[in-house]
Amino acid sequence: MRTMSAAGTTSQIMADKSKNGYWVGFGRGGTKMLAAVFDSSFKPLVRKRKKTRGFEGEKAGLERIVETIRDALDEAKVDPSK
């Protein structure tokens, strides 16, 4: 099991037996959010960090989470279907 921590929150990533594909880790705190893309060996490829902007509301926050993860995948040149 691998753990990635950001801004006081912890996300656990459990390794499967697959040697293919990628993993995405995400953490959100009161002031920032962080998305990271890892290869199948859990080597970090890309990190994207954005301000949380909680004052913008729930819907904007969810959109910002998706945007942060998509930006990380794009920068890592990873097809989300993989």
C-alpha positions in Angstrom: 0.0 0.0 0.0 1.3 3.5 -0.9 0.2 6.7 0.8 0.2 10.2 -0.5 -0.5 13.1 1.8 -1.3 16.7 0.9 -2.6 19.6 3.1 -3.6 17.4 6.0 -5.6 14.8 4.0 -4.4 11.3 3.2 -5.3 9.2 0.3 -4.3 5.6 0.2 -3.4 3.9 -3.1 -3.5 0.1 -3.1 -1.2 -1.6 -5.6 -2.7 -4.3 -7.8 -0.7 -7.0 -9.5 -0.9 -5.2 -12.9 2.3 -3.9 -14.4 0.4 -1.7 -16.9 -1.4 1.5 -16.5 -1.1 4.6 -14.3 -2.3 5.7 -10.8 -3.7 9.1 -9.8 -3.3 10.4 -6.3 -5.4 13.4 -5.1 -5.4 15.4 -1.9 -7.4 18.5 -0.9 -7.0 20.7 2.0 -8.3 24.1 3.1 -6.0 26.1 0.8 -4.8 23.8 -1.9 -5.4 20.7 -3.9 -2.8 18.4 -5.4 -3.1 15.8 -8.2 -0.2 13.5 -9.0 0.2 10.9 -11.7 2.3 7.8 -11.0 3.5 5.0 -13.4 2.8 1.3 -12.6 5.9 1.2 -10.3 4.5 4.3 -8.4 7.2 6.5 -9.8 5.8 10.1 -9.7 5.4 11.5 -13.3 3.6 14.8 -12.7 2.1 16.9 -9.9 -0.4 19.7 -10.4 -1.3 22.0 -7.6 -4.1 24.6 -7.5 -5.7 26.8 -4.8 -8.9 25.2 -3.3 -11.0 28.4 -3.5 -13.6 27.0 -1.1 -15.4 30.3 -1.1 -16.5 29.6 -4.7 -18.9 26.9 -3.6 -19.4 23.2 -3.9 -20.1 22.9 -7.6 -17.1 25.1 -8.5 -14.9 23.0 -6.1 -15.9 19.7 -7.8 -15.2 21.2 -11.2 -11.8 22.4 -9.9 -11.0 18.9 -8.7 -11.8 17.4 -12.1 -9.8 20.1 -13.9 -6.8 19.6 -11.6 -6.7 15.8 -12.3 -7.3 16.3 -16.1 -4.4 18.9 -16.2 -2.1 16.4 -14.5 -3.1 13.6 -16.9 -2.6 15.9 -19.9 0.8 17.0 -18.7 1.9 13.4 -18.2 0.5 12.6 -21.6 -1.7 9.8 -20.2 -4.9 8.7 -21.8 -7.5 8.6 -19.0 -8.9 5.4 -20.3 -5.6 3.6 -19.5 
